[in-house]
Amino acid sequence: MQPTPEIGPLHISPCWEVVIVGAGPAGALAAHGLANRGVRVLLVEQRLFPRWKVCGACLSPQALAALEAAGLADLVAAQGGQYLERLQLGIAGLVSPIALGAGLVLSRSRLDQALMEAAVAAGATVLTGTRAVLGAAATGLEPNREVVLQKGTARRSVSAKVVLIAAGLTHRAIDDEAEISTSIQPHSRMGAGCVLPGEVAELPPGVLQMAVGHGGYVGLVRIESGEINLACAFDRAMLRSGGGAAVACQKILAEAGFAPLPALKEAAWQLTTALSRRSMPLAGHRLLLLGDAAGYVEPFTGEGMGWALTSSLAALPLVLSGLEHWDGAIETEWRRLHRRWVTQRQRSCRVLAVVLRHPRISWGLHRLAGSFPSVAGSMIGLLQRPALPCSTH
Ligand SMILES: Cc1cc2nc3c(=O)[nH]c(=O)nc-3n(C[C@H](O)[C@H](O)[C@H](O)COP(=O)(O)OP(=O)(O)OC[C@H]3O[C@@H](n4cnc5c(N)ncnc54)[C@H](O)[C@@H]3O)c2cc1C
């Protein structure tokens, strides 16, 4: 896999129809969809690709349906994505298998690179290694929005008729808190993750090992390289109690009934900020927020990419009409569509997050799931059933 050739902010046109900040699944799919419809799109990403990011690397049926609707049905399999067949759920020493069957596993390095390449093939221009910050909307009547691009010491402003902020959890792409502010849910967990050498665990491909403990949970899955992708959500207190993510992870694995993992201490851990958060409002003048940048709920059900990709599909018709004429009705409609396609689907995840904080209840449910694994599999299938906005490639 070749890194994207670098071009700098000084070498690109100052005027765009759409500028998208962030080339994760939300930003890259939006860029792909708009470029396919003949829109002049600039996709700006602060990291150099391919890049790894903290994520369980499991694509839900919703995520796969969104890719299919975008005309990218084969993308995951072509990158070596593997079927997710079984969940091995461990709580309080009881480990039960639960059949899955409609998801795929692919590392974020490969997935995000492939989505970015699809956007480029559709005609989008991509700037990597470049940070983007939204300029102020002075009166809310301007025909364009300004975005400031910075790469090292090179800095330039570009303008766009519409700006999409798809910059993930921390989205430092909007400085003006009066325009968009983020509230973090009290006691929100923090994310952490790393990649381990394949030989550290006896984990067959297609099996997601999930350990649930008092201070959080840990998910492990074998990715296409043969390595183990590890992603966790921890209470802050657990992380602060000494030893950091490696020790917290080891404690949860032991409590759940899984074998300890060597090499956790030597692993190159990445941490996230608080996970459960919401941005308000979700739209502004010539501006929409997509994916995690709009809001996120901690990741137990592994649906974040599905929400992100669905939000991109749902936003496309609004962006196209906003290119013709922008008014407040578009902002209101985006709040409605986002509630319909994302916020409502996040509810079950929010409920699960609360249940998981009560070890007795989650242990009781787990015992039930262990006794009736096919019912548990069907329940998970029901929670993850795909549904999409009417938007086609
Ligand atoms: C522990 C954990 C486990 C998870 N497991 C799963 C799972 O198994 N399945 C699943 O579907 N989801 C999972 N998720 C959620 C998933 O990772 C996210 O929901 C998904 O990545 C959201 O996509 P996005 O495009 O909105 O944001 P991101 O993927 O975060 O992409 C945002 C991009 O914007 C870039 N960026 C940020 N600021 C700027 C800026 N100012 N200028 C330019 N670029 C910028 C970032 O570098 C990044 O590349 C998990 C999350 C966590 C924390």
The ligand as a MOL file (V3000), in Angstrom:
LIG
                    3D

  0  0  0     0  0            999 V3000
M  V30 BEGIN CTAB
M  V30 COUNTS 53 58 0 0 0
M  V30 BEGIN ATOM
M  V30 1 C -12.2100 1.9100 21.6780 0
M  V30 2 C -13.0320 2.1020 20.4400 0
M  V30 3 C -13.4870 0.9930 19.7470 0
M  V30 4 C -14.2920 1.1600 18.6070 0
M  V30 5 N -14.6950 0.0500 17.9220 0
M  V30 6 C -15.4670 0.1980 16.8260 0
M  V30 7 C -15.8480 -0.9360 16.0560 0
M  V30 8 O -15.4440 -2.0720 16.3040 0
M  V30 9 N -16.6800 -0.7350 15.0010 0
M  V30 10 C -17.1170 0.5170 14.6430 0
M  V30 11 O -17.8810 0.6420 13.6850 0
M  V30 12 N -16.7180 1.6110 15.3310 0
M  V30 13 C -15.8990 1.4880 16.4090 0
M  V30 14 N -15.4650 2.5950 17.0700 0
M  V30 15 C -15.9250 3.9210 16.6240 0
M  V30 16 C -15.2240 4.3870 15.3450 0
M  V30 17 O -13.8320 4.3230 15.5060 0
M  V30 18 C -15.6500 5.8250 15.0330 0
M  V30 19 O -17.0280 5.9620 15.2490 0
M  V30 20 C -15.3370 6.1840 13.5840 0
M  V30 21 O -13.9540 6.1900 13.3720 0
M  V30 22 C -15.9240 7.5670 13.2570 0
M  V30 23 O -15.5210 7.9630 11.9760 0
M  V30 24 P -15.3300 9.5040 11.6460 0
M  V30 25 O -15.0080 9.5630 10.1940 0
M  V30 26 O -16.4640 10.2940 12.1660 0
M  V30 27 O -14.0740 9.9790 12.5120 0
M  V30 28 P -12.5250 9.4250 12.5370 0
M  V30 29 O -12.4540 8.0500 12.0390 0
M  V30 30 O -12.0590 9.7490 13.8930 0
M  V30 31 O -11.8360 10.3630 11.4650 0
M  V30 32 C -11.6330 11.7310 11.7200 0
M  V30 33 C -10.3940 12.1630 10.9640 0
M  V30 34 O -10.2930 13.5980 11.0430 0
M  V30 35 C -8.9390 13.9550 11.1840 0
M  V30 36 N -8.9080 15.2910 11.7820 0
M  V30 37 C -9.2340 15.6570 13.0460 0
M  V30 38 N -9.1210 16.9940 13.2080 0
M  V30 39 C -8.6860 17.4790 12.0150 0
M  V30 40 C -8.3860 18.7960 11.5430 0
M  V30 41 N -8.5390 19.8750 12.3440 0
M  V30 42 N -7.9440 18.9480 10.2720 0
M  V30 43 C -7.8040 17.8530 9.4550 0
M  V30 44 N -8.0940 16.5890 9.8470 0
M  V30 45 C -8.5420 16.4070 11.0970 0
M  V30 46 C -8.3770 12.8650 12.0850 0
M  V30 47 O -6.9680 12.7630 11.9390 0
M  V30 48 C -9.1090 11.6240 11.5570 0
M  V30 49 O -8.3730 10.9470 10.5620 0
M  V30 50 C -14.6380 2.4610 18.1730 0
M  V30 51 C -14.1590 3.5830 18.8550 0
M  V30 52 C -13.3550 3.4100 19.9670 0
M  V30 53 C -12.8190 4.6240 20.6720 0
M  V30 END ATOM
M  V30 BEGIN BOND
M  V30 1 1 1 2
M  V30 2 1 2 3
M  V30 3 2 2 52
M  V30 4 2 3 4
M  V30 5 1 4 5
M  V30 6 1 4 50
M  V30 7 2 5 6
M  V30 8 1 6 7
M  V30 9 1 6 13
M  V30 10 2 7 8
M  V30 11 1 7 9
M  V30 12 1 9 10
M  V30 13 2 10 11
M  V30 14 1 10 12
M  V30 15 2 12 13
M  V30 16 1 13 14
M  V30 17 1 14 15
M  V30 18 1 14 50
M  V30 19 1 15 16
M  V30 20 1 16 17
M  V30 21 1 16 18
M  V30 22 1 18 19
M  V30 23 1 18 20
M  V30 24 1 20 21
M  V30 25 1 20 22
M  V30 26 1 22 23
M  V30 27 1 23 24
M  V30 28 2 24 25
M  V30 29 1 24 26
M  V30 30 1 24 27
M  V30 31 1 27 28
M  V30 32 2 28 29
M  V30 33 1 28 30
M  V30 34 1 28 31
M  V30 35 1 31 32
M  V30 36 1 32 33
M  V30 37 1 33 34
M  V30 38 1 33 48
M  V30 39 1 34 35
M  V30 40 1 35 36
M  V30 41 1 35 46
M  V30 42 1 36 37
M  V30 43 1 36 45
M  V30 44 2 37 38
M  V30 45 1 38 39
M  V30 46 1 39 40
M  V30 47 2 39 45
M  V30 48 1 40 41
M  V30 49 2 40 42
M  V30 50 1 42 43
M  V30 51 2 43 44
M  V30 52 1 44 45
M  V30 53 1 46 47
M  V30 54 1 46 48
M  V30 55 1 48 49
M  V30 56 2 50 51
M  V30 57 1 51 52
M  V30 58 1 52 53
M  V30 END BOND
M  V30 END CTAB
M  END
